[in-house]
Amino acid sequence: MQSTKTPTRNDKRAYKMTIGVRTRLIALSVIIKQSLQWQSTLYLKFDYARKAFETIWSLLHH
């Protein structure tokens, strides 16, 4: 039986801290492949890009 509960922000998989980068990249890859197969438009939004680049930049300089 499927739940009829509408997901809240905290329920969304992307906001759970237990999911690693590898899992998120695999999920993104699957979404992109399905979009290509279905020939549908796909819009992506990446949050925290600034923080990610700052982290990478600081790691490269150490």
Secondary structure, DSSP 8 states (H G I E B T S, - for coil): --------GGGSGGG-TTS-HHHHHHHHHHHHHHHHHHT-------TTHHHHHHHHHHHHT-
